[in-house]
Amino acid sequence: MGSLVFIVIIGTAAGFIATRMFNLDLGVPQTIAIGVLGALIGGGVLRLLLATLGIFSGLLGAILGAVVLIVLYQNFIENKK
């Protein structure tokens, strides 16, 4: 129930800002509807992007960790030989 209230509040604000950005003169119910539907669509897209980027962030982290290890190896282990 709390998340529904949150979506309505955020959606109302988003609808107000979006209708002002596009200079739309809509009533309060239409503005709220645009904002709430936009929040639902945007939330779904954002979750999909985060899930996709989460997979790639693991790969990026692994590559970064390997690079750090190679640099440390080259600077500290190879130089002692």
C-alpha positions as CSV (number, residue, x, y, z in Angstrom):
1,M,0.0,0.0,0.0
2,G,2.9,2.3,0.8
3,S,4.5,1.9,-2.6
4,L,1.2,2.7,-4.3
5,V,1.0,6.0,-2.4
6,F,4.6,6.7,-3.3
7,I,4.0,6.0,-7.0
8,V,1.0,8.4,-7.0
9,I,3.0,11.1,-5.2
10,I,6.0,10.8,-7.5
11,G,3.7,10.3,-10.5
12,T,1.8,13.5,-9.8
13,A,5.0,15.5,-9.5
14,A,6.4,13.9,-12.7
15,G,3.2,14.5,-14.6
16,F,3.2,18.1,-13.5
17,I,6.8,18.6,-14.6
18,A,6.3,16.7,-17.9
19,T,3.2,18.6,-18.8
20,R,4.9,21.9,-18.1
21,M,7.9,20.9,-20.2
22,F,5.7,20.2,-23.2
23,N,3.4,23.2,-22.5
24,L,0.3,21.0,-22.2
25,D,-2.7,22.5,-20.5
26,L,-4.4,19.4,-19.0
27,G,-6.6,18.9,-16.0
28,V,-5.4,17.5,-12.7
29,P,-6.7,13.9,-13.3
30,Q,-5.0,13.8,-16.7
31,T,-1.8,15.2,-15.3
32,I,-1.8,12.6,-12.5
33,A,-2.6,9.8,-15.0
34,I,0.3,10.8,-17.3
35,G,2.6,10.9,-14.3
36,V,1.6,7.6,-12.7
37,L,1.7,5.7,-16.0
38,G,5.0,7.4,-16.8
39,A,6.3,6.3,-13.4
40,L,5.2,2.7,-14.0
41,I,6.8,2.6,-17.5
42,G,9.9,4.4,-16.4
43,G,10.3,2.2,-13.4
44,G,10.0,-1.0,-15.5
45,V,12.6,0.3,-18.0
46,L,14.9,1.4,-15.3
47,R,14.7,-2.1,-13.6
48,L,15.4,-3.7,-16.9
49,L,18.5,-1.5,-17.5
50,L,19.8,-2.0,-14.0
51,A,19.4,-5.8,-14.4
52,T,21.3,-5.7,-17.7
53,L,23.9,-3.3,-16.4
54,G,24.3,-5.4,-13.3
55,I,25.5,-8.3,-15.4
56,F,27.9,-6.1,-17.3
57,S,29.1,-4.4,-14.1
58,G,30.3,-7.8,-12.8
59,L,32.3,-8.3,-16.0
60,L,33.7,-4.8,-15.8
61,G,34.6,-5.3,-12.1
62,A,36.4,-8.6,-13.0
63,I,38.4,-6.9,-15.8
64,L,39.3,-4.0,-13.6
65,G,40.4,-6.4,-10.8
66,A,42.5,-8.4,-13.2
67,V,44.2,-5.2,-14.6
68,V,45.0,-4.1,-11.0
69,L,46.6,-7.5,-10.3
70,I,48.6,-7.4,-13.5
71,V,49.9,-3.8,-12.7
72,L,50.8,-4.9,-9.1
73,Y,52.5,-8.0,-10.4
74,Q,54.5,-6.0,-13.0
75,N,55.5,-3.4,-10.5
76,F,56.3,-5.5,-7.4
77,I,57.0,-9.1,-8.5
78,E,58.7,-8.7,-11.9
79,N,60.9,-5.8,-10.7
80,K,62.4,-8.0,-7.9
81,K,63.7,-10.5,-10.4
